Amino acid sequence: MDRQTRRDLKHDKFVDEVGVLSGMVRSNARNLAFAGVGALVLVALVAGYFYYRSNREQSAQSKLGEAIATIDSPLKVEGQQIPNAQFKTEAEKYAKAEQQFKGVNHDYAGTDAADVADLYLARLAAARGDVAAARPKLQSFIDAHPKDVLASSARYSLYQLRLDNGEAPKVAAELEQQLSGGEQLLPPDSILSLLAKAYRVQGNAQKTKETFRRIVTEYPDSPYAVDAQRQLPPA
């Protein structure tokens, strides 16, 4: 078969396909017109979706900021003018903040701000001893954001909950493994701080003292160093 024949066959096939499409256009002109409009609408919807998500995240972050401002606000003191003081008691302040965090979590589900709000809700639950509510929230945040800077904070809080829930021996074993060459899920000074608490819960005074001393000597600039020094007997 020569080149011209192949070209003619391709041309005939092309003409046949165009003919079929032309027939479809004639018989479904209205539907195809709508399909064309639909394609344009789809593009607009995609662009709008990302714009919506961006604006939604910004709104969520704004509401999250208000909730954090509430939980960080100072308390009123009779006879004193304290800026941003709105509440008389910690309980009143935390109740309002919890309401705000729940609002972020409910109204902006799926945003990063909602996940952070859930982390705050976990801490509030832990503060009042509600381990059943706090633990899954902390684990959920860790699973969703394993590399996030706040994941370390969530892990630390989760370890503390486990210590308070009678899991000191298991927690100590996990932390010892991390220090001895395993994957470190927390900075070493955080691990030592938790490990000292695990030893203390188990009543191992010697290891508790040794671990606090490691924090002071190996990580003197750590935020845990001051507390560790207080736990040690005077030199």
Phi, psi and omega in degrees: 000124183280172184299320183295320179298316178299320179297319181294320179296316177299319181296317180297320179295318179298315180298318179300315181295318178297322178298317178298314180297321179297320177297320178296319179299316182294320183277340183231036185303317182295316180296318180292326177298316177295324179297320178298316177296321180299322178298317179295319179297321180299316178299316180296321180294318179299312179298318180295325180298313181292324176295317179298316180298318180298313180293323180295319178295320178297317178296319179297317179297322179296315179293323177298318179300322179295319180294319179294321177298324178295312184291336180267356186288147178286162178271155176290143176233125183301130179086001180236144175262103182249120180303138175068008177281121183240340190236151180271331184228159176298320181299318179295318180295313182293326178296318178293316180297318179299319177299318180292317179297320177297324177297316177297315182296323182278313187282337184233039180306138180095351178267162176297323180299322179295322178295318179293322177301320178296327178294318176296320178298324177297318181291322177296320178295318179296322181297329178263010174083014180270078183296322182300327179274323186286318188299311180295329178294317179296315181295323179297319179294317180298316181295322183280332184225061186297334183258357181294149180298330180281348180297324178297318178297319179296318179297318180299314179298322180294319176298319179298318177300317181295323176297317180290343184260016174086018182255026184304313181300318181292319179297316180301317180297319179295317181292320177299321179295321178296320181288334184267016174122355177283178179296124181271114181275350180221161173300150185300325180290327176293320178298315180296321179300314179292322181295319177300319179293323178296318178295320182294319178300325181277356178082017180267087186297322183295310180293328177299312181296317180298321182288319176298322180294325177298320179298314183295319185276321184271333183226063185297337180267003181292147174296344179271351187294321182297313179294321179298320180297322179296331183280347183267146177291153179304142181290000000 
